[in-house]
Amino acid sequence: MSETTKKAVSPEKVWTLLAAITLIYGLVLTALNLGDNSFFDALWTYGLWSIINNPAILPLDYIAMGGIGPAFVNSGIVGFLVLGFFKFAKLPISGPQMGVLGLTMGFSFMGKNFLNILPILLGALLYSAFTKAKDAGLRDTYKNHITMAGFATCLAPIITQPAFIPQFNADGHQVFGILIGVVLGLGIGFFINAMAVFIRKSHEGLNLYNIGWGAGLFATALTAVYGAFGVQNFVGAAPYRNLGQVMVDVYGNYRQLSMPGTYNWEIHGYVAFLSLFFILMGFLSGAKGSDIKESLYLKAGDSKFINNFFAKYGAGKTYLAMGLLGVMILVVTLGLNVNMNGPILAAIVSVVGWGGFGKAVANAAAIGAGVVLAGIARYFIWPTHVQWADYNLLEYLRTQPVIWTSALWGMCLSPMARFFGWKWAIPVGMMHFAFAATIANFHWGQNLYNNGMAAGLVCLIMIPVIRAFDKKGKYGMEKVYPDPS
């Protein structure tokens, strides 16, 4: 444990402050973008109500649907909500919990809101009551399950979509569909911990988004059940689309993900703040300028399953590493003037949150580079595609959100780069892009961690391929350890 931990700013205070600033930023942006509306209408009637009253499937952009201010307000509220559940469970916040906070606050820009994550979190509480020992308290048991439940909120669309499925709401009311969604959510929270432990065996710890992989299988199974009984998703057709430069709104119409470039400065400004915020927290927690180089290459342990930077390096270097991840992303997106939107912002916040639990700049960059190279190859191999027929390469890169979301969330494969090296990280990243851009067809967008599922499939394919070329026996199978979170 680093000596700097003794004077560290606690993660609870850091994330509470971040949630508060995010909430305030959202309120300010709402006030600055009123148009002809009152503040209440802008914040609630056309903002938060639009955010909570939709199916939430991938990749609905909450900035496009509710406005940029309400989207940030939603993220801040979700942050406080998750912190409240951690506090109830008396769970100290470390690397895994910071990953949960990054994912929940991040995906609050595209699928999670302060209502649809509640059944899953409460389902884990029911499981805790079911499994607790006779002399154990409910909170002590819940402490062992809340982190996995937080990750499992990626299945929030399963809770909201039934309210919009015609077969569940034939009388025009949504009550039956809402009840189905709540029951499904409670069930997810109840069973997810057992599933998470089992599913890790398939990728040997090389996919940081373990829950995303398992959740994708669950969502695919549910989609199959729906299809077998003639139930269609709210768009009325399945599969409904691939993950290109489109989104599906609540009326089933295709449109671009947000208005291209409309909120670039507001989003880039928040990313810059987020990066500097964690760098500042790092220095306030004892990190020094000389720690910057080491923070680019953090490695929590020799095992593929040990990823908690916070536990090994302490708060200072971990916060610094998280901030540097944000800086790397900001340099790329600003340099290329990428058209920012809700999904890209969701990916950035997620990545920074995971900077304390397995994603180091060097390894993450190698995977991201592989994804971007695959996106560039698509441009040259398929140049007449309607989406970019008249674009030059730079314009294509600026306007294809699927490249950047896949590159950022694909960094969940950072352990692949760490253990197999950058030469394998590039083809791993390229393979990830192929899966991430198409796999949502199988689960109807009900798994927000689509890239986690894609990464699980990449592991199933690439790990044996890498071992086939492993003449020196460096990449043998490792014992599957219990989940460290």
N, C-alpha and C positions, 0 to 999 in steps of 0.2 A: 504494500500500500504506500502510495506516495506521501511524503511528509507534508505536502501542500494541502492535503485533505483537512488537516487540523484547523486551517483558517479558511476553508472553502465556503463559498456561498451555497447554501443547501439547494438541492434540486427542487424541493417543494417551493422555496421562495422564487427561484428562477422561473419556473413554469407558471406560478401564480402571477408574477409580474408580467410575463409574456402574454398570458391570457387576458390580463387587464388592459394592456397596451393595445392588443389586437381588437378588443371590444371597443375601446375608446376611438381607435383609428376608424373602425367601421361606423361609429356614430358621427364622426367628423365628416367622413366621405358621404354619408347619407345626407347630412346638412348641406354639403356642397353640391349635391346632385338632385335637388328637389324638383327642378323643372316647374311645372304648374301644380305640383302636389303639396299638401301639407306635410310636415315632418312625420306625423303619425301614418299617413297614407304611404309615404315613401318607405318608411321603416317596416310597417306591418302589412297593410292592405296589399301593396304591390311588391313587398319585399319578403319578410319572413314567412308570411302566409303562403306565398308562391313557392318558397323553399320547402316548407313542410307538407304542402298539399300537392305532391307529385309522386310518381312511382320511384324516383331516385335511382333508376337503373343507370348503369354505365353507358355512355359518359355524359350524363346530364350536367350541364355547366350552371352552377348556382349563381355565378356572376351574371350570366346571360339571362337567367330566369328571374332573379330577384333584385338584381342591381349590385354594384360592387360594395356599397356600404353595408347592406343587410347581410351579404355573404361573409364579410369580416365579423360582423356582430354574431352571426351564427357560429363561426369558428371560436370566438372568444367564449361564448356560452358553453359550447361543447367542452372546451378546455377546462372551465370551472367545474362542469358536471363530472368529468372523469377524475379530476383532482378530488372532488368530494367523495367519490366512491373509494378511491385509494385511502383517503383519510378515514372513512368509515371502517375500512378493513385494517386500519393501523399498519399499512404497508409502506415501508420506507421506499422512496423513489431512487432507483438506480438505473443502469443501462437499459434493461428490458422495459421498465415503466416509461422511460423517456422515449423509447421506440413507440410505445402505445400512444403517448401524448402527441408525438409527431404525426403519427398516422391518423389519429382521430381529428386533431385540429386541421391537418392538411386536407383530409377527405371531406371536411366540412365545407369545402368549396365545390364538391361534386358527388354528393350522394349521402353523406351522413348529416343528420341534424339532431337537435336536442330532444326530439321525440322518438325517432326510429331506432336509436341505439339503446333505449331504456329496456325493452323486453329482454335483450340478450344479456345485459348486465344483471338484470333481476333474475334471469334464468340460472345464472351461475350462483346467485344467492340461494335459490331453491336447492340446487345441487349440494351446496355447502350444508344446508339444513338437513338434507337427506343423508349425507355421508359423515357428518361430524361425530366424533367419538363421544361417549357418554359424559366424560369429564371435560370436554373441550368446549370453548365458547364459539358461537356462530362466527364472530369476527375473526377469530384465530383460524378457523377453517376457510372462511371466505378469502383470507389473505393468500391462500394457495391457489385460488381459482380466478381471482379478479383480473390478473394480467392476461391470461388466455382469453377471458371473456372480452377484454378490451380489444385485443387483436381481432376477435371474431365479429366485431361490429362491422367488418367488411361485408357481412351478409345482411346489412340493414335493408337493401332493396327487397329481400324476401319478405320483410315485414310490411313494407309499404305497397308493393305491387298488387297484392290481392284486392286491395280497395279499388283498383282500376281495371281489374279483369272482368269483362262483361259477364262471364258465366257465374261469377260470384256475386254479382250485383244486378240481377235481372230485373228487380223491382225499382231500379233507379237509386236505391239507397246503398250506402257504402258500409253499413253496420256489419253485415255478415263478413264481407271481405276484410274489414279491420280486425274482427275477432280471429279470423283465420291467420292473419299476419301476426297478431300478438301471440297466439298459441305456438306458431312456428318459431318465433323469436325466443320464447321461453324454452322451447325444446333445444334450440341451438345452444343457448347459454348453459343448459343442463348437461349436454353431452360433449361439448367441444373439447374439454380438457382431456378426456380419454382418447378422443380422436387425434388430438395434437401429438400426444406421446407416441401413438402408433405410427403416424404418417411420417415422422422424422426418419424412420428406418429406410424409407425409399430413396432419400437423397443424401443420406449420411452426413447431415449437418451442413451441406454445401449450399443450401437455399435458405437465406435468412428469413424469408417470408413463408415459414413453415405453415402457418395458419392459412395463408393465401392459397397454398397448394391444396390443403385439405378442404378448405371452404369451396374451392373451385369444383372439387369432386362432388361435394354435397350439393352445390347448386346445379351441377350437371345432372345428378340423379333426380333432383326435384323437377328439373325441366323435362326429363324423360317421363316422369310420372304424369306431369301435366299433359304432355303430348299424347301419352297412351290413353288418357281419358278425355281427349278432345278439348282440353283447356288451352287457350292461346294467351300469349302475353298481351299487355294492354294495347300494343300496336295492332294486334289482330293478325299477325303472321309470324312464323318462326321457321328458320332463323331470320332475325329482323334486319341485320346489317353487319358489316364488318367495321373494324375500328379505323376508319379513314378520317378524313377531315370533315366529318359530319356529326351531328348529334340528332337525337330524336326528342322532340318536345312532347308534352302531354297529349297532343292531338295527333301524334304519329307522323308529323311532317319533318322532312329532312331540312336541316339548315346548318350553316357553319357554326363551329364552336365559338360562340361569342362574336362580337363585332371585331374583325381583325385590327389589332393594334389600338383599339379604343382606350384601353386602360393600361397601356404599357408603362407609363411613368408611375402610376399609382402602385402597380404590382412590383415593378423593379425597385421602387422606393422601399416597399415593405421587405423585399428580399435583401436589399442592402442593409436595412435596419436589423433584420434577423441575423445576418452574418456578423455585423459589428457587435450586436447585443451579446452573442455567445463568445466572441473574442474578448470583449470587455469582461464578461463573467469569468473567463479563463484567467485573465490577468489579476482580477480581484480575488481569485481563488489560489493565487500563488504561482501561476505560470509565468515564465520569463520569455523574453525575445528569443533566447537560445533554444527554447523548446519547440519553436515553430517547425523546424526541420523534422524532428522526431514525431511531431503530431501529424505529419503527412503520411507516416508509415506505421501507425499503431497496429500492434498485433497482440491480442489479449492472451494467447497461449498457444502451445504446440498442437493442441487438439482442434479439430475442425468445429467442435461443439462449444468451444469457449470463446465468447465474443464480447464479454462485458468489459469494455475499456474502463469504465468508471471504477470497477473493482480493482483493476491492476494499476492504473495510472493515476487515479484520484481525479478530483473534479477539475483542477486547473487545466491539465493537458487534454482532458476529454472535452471540456467546453471549447477549448481552443481548436481542437480537431473538428468539432461540429461547425464552428464559425468558418473555418477554412474551406470546408465542403461548400458552404453557401457562397463564399467568395469565388471559388472555382466555377460554380454554376453561373453566377452573376456575370463573370468575365465573358463566358461563352454566349449567354443569351443577349447581353448588351452588345457585345462585339458584332454579333450577327443580326441584331435588331429583331429578334424573334417576336412574332405576334403572340403576346402573352394572353392567357385565359385561365379559367378556373381549374381545369385539369392539370395544366403545367404548373400553376402555383401549388396545387395539391401535392404534386410530385416533389416539388422543391422543399416544402415544409416537411414532408415525410422523410426525405433523404437527410435533411439536417437533424431531425429527431433521431434517426438511426446512426448518426455519427458517433453516438456513444455506445453502440452495440453492434459492431462488426464492419461498418463501412468506413474505411480510411481513404483519404484522397487518392493515393497512388493506385490502390486496387480498384476502387470504384471507377476511376478515370479509364482504366484499361477496358472494363466491361462496357462503359458508356461509349468509348471509341469504337468498339466492335459494332454496337447498335447503329451508330451514325454512319459507319462505313456501309452497313447493309442498306440503310436508307438511301445513301448516295448511289449504290449499285442499282437499286430499284429505279432511280431516275434515269440511268443510262440504258438499262435493259428494257424498260417499259416507257420510253420517252413520249409516246403518243397518248398516254392516259389522259382522260378528259380533265383531271384535276390539275395537271401541270404541263399541258401541251405547249402553252405559250410562255412558260417560266424559264428563266435562266436558272442555273444551279443555286445561286445565292437566294433568289426569290423562292425557289422550291423549299430550301431549308428553312427559310423564315416562316413559311406558311403551312408547314406540315406538323401539326401538334403530335401526331402519333409517333414521330421520330423522337421527339424530346421527352414525351411521357414514357416511352419504352426505354430510352437511354437512362432516364433518372430512376425509374422503378426497377429497371433491369440490374441496377447496382446491388440488388439483393443477392446477386451471384458473386459478390466481391470475394467470398471465401474460395471460389473457383480460381480466381486470379491469384489469391494468396498462396494456395497450395500447388497449383499446376503451372503458375507463371504466366506472364503477359502473352507469350506466343499462343497459348491455348485460350487466353481470355478473349482474344479478338474473334476467333470462330465461335466461341461460346456466346459472345454478344451478338454476333450476326444471326445465329440460330435463334436466340431469344427474340429478336425483332420479328422473325417470321411467325413465331407462335403468338407473340403478344398482339400482332396486328390482325389475327384471325380467330383466336381461341374463344372470344366472347360469344361467338355464334352458338357454342355448345351449352352455355349457361344463361343465355338471354340477358347478359349484363347484370345478373343478380349477384355476382361476386365482384365487389369493387376492387379487390386485390387480383385483378386479372393477370397482372404481371407475375404475381406469386405463383399462380397456377401454371403460367407459361414457363416460369423458371423451374418448377418441379418436373415438367416434361423435358426441358433441356437437360436436367441432371440425369434423368432416366436414359437419355440417348447418349449424351456426351461423356459421362463417367466411364462406361464400358469402352467407348471409342478411344479415350485417352489412355486407358489401361492397356488396350491392345497394342499401343505404340510404346509402352513402358518397359523397355528391354532391361532396365536396371532395377526394376521392382520398387521404385520410389513411391508409388501411389497405391499401395495396398489398402484393403478395406479396414476401416477403423471401427473399434467397438462403439456401439451407439450408447452414449451416456444419457442418463435422465436429463430432462430439460432443465437448464441452469437458472431459469427465471423464477 
